């Protein structure tokens, strides 16, 4: 579970970077880029917080 | 007076009691932990302002890249060759090592100075966050030459943010510190994302072929904005070097490096310097150029990254003001020995919020950072001299501790004298600290050598 949370939180961080890259390359329009960045950011906060709390709960 | 000071210093000692003993070998940390710590520590709200100011000060692209590369290298070397070796040999915090050298009275004054400087720094971070919230309510950011609060709306936002940051610092410093660890990689990504998204607005093509041409003509074009001083290579190099002067040359980071296995862990600071103090500054420069060189971090971030940008400015201010408020509170606790931690944090937060209302602290952030480092630098020079130079010259060390001095007057005289000399030096503020360091080291060696000879203790 911890690995899954770690991988998905890192993926959401990568998505935060992919969104402006796609906008820069002209693949995404500006509004979509900003929305994608916001959603990926929320994903990062949710997943990374769960990842960090999971590690603390399991540690002695 | 003497008994009052004794009361304060004993309270101060109790406060720092937990790190009075040198760190034991079983508590030492791995290099990876240091890399992670530094990587997360140097992406703050102020990065939105610093990189943008370099553009307004008319730095050219070549000067910026070279200045930042070399200045950050000098900062890393200062941590590795000045701060880390002393921390490893003593395994003490600066507080306890300075106490042996300067006596509890000087350490007390140092703490108060530190508390005030921390409050101003946290105030600047609140101001930066206020630009993001102000944008939502249509409140204009003060003009570049503003000193006093410019509108009731600005004051109201600063007070609301200051109250919120202080309340959260009181309620859960530990939890917020853990939250800050989650925020820092994301804030860094928002810097990169914002800069990348602003490139098309500046005319950079998808193949990046004209990037250098845009960088040299539209971003760092060497033309200073109206009323701003022109900066060159040396300004940038020195700024990047002294940006954390209190931490490396000023030795505050002994508190961190006393846990290091090797002095070479000082080089791990590069993980904080190059992403935070090079890449993030470059990114904020790109963002400010794309919004017509307006010094408005909230607007910059919103235009570049939308709601996530606003969140980044707010969170960067919040997560970095929090430990700064905590440190200010810790330092202030020495003058209010019987107060609980919440009351001290409330006092520090209140003072910080009032300071944050004055836009001059964030609009003159570059000068403030220079002054902050300069004020604390002589103490670092004194400790360095006592640690390394005195044994070479066979001058007795730790006289304050050995003789039970409350004040080592030589330290106080050298500290104040160095600041006076730096003030009078006819050079730019950014460059004053370097000759100042040699003035402090030389005059302290001379004074303590003479004092030793006078007492026949050499």
Interface residues (C-beta under 8 A of the other chain):
Chain A: X13 X16 X17 X19 X20 X21 X23 X24 X25 X26 X30 X33 X34 X35 X37 X38 X41 X44 X45 X48 X49 X52
Chain B: X178 X179 X181 X182 X185 X186 X189 X190 X192 X193 X194 X196 X197 X199 X200 X206 X305 X306 X307 X308 X311
